[in-house]
Amino acid sequence: MERIKEDRPITIKDDKGNLNRCIADVVSLFITVMDKLRLEIRAMDEIQPDLRELMETMHRMSHLPPDFEGRQTVSQWLQTLSGMSASDELDDSQVRQMLFDLESAYNAFNRFLHA
């Protein structure tokens, strides 16, 4: 049931042996999504795929605690985007909030790596 609540399919595998790759992917995806927002790429269908991949990659990292705040942040934004049509765009306020939330999650991820 927990996998369903977290929108995490059973086919996602653990990070066994691929921790460095997962870390690199998470960092890259955080930066990609934030850069898209800064470049005023706001359409749901342009943001959601990278955000979903970010969530799936974080779920593969068994070293990340289940209650890691970054997962919760990304999950909340995925829920917001899932309620939108593909052509719908985030407004200025949503973009600013999403950037703030993702920056905070990214910083938390970096703190976790250095702990």
Secondary structure, DSSP 8 states (H G I E B T S, - for coil): -HHHHTT--TT----TT-HHHHHHHHHHHHHHHHHHHHTT--BHHHHHHHHHHHHHHHHH-TTS-TT-HHHHHHHHHHHHHHTS-TT-B--HHHHHHHHHHHHHHHHHHHHHHH-
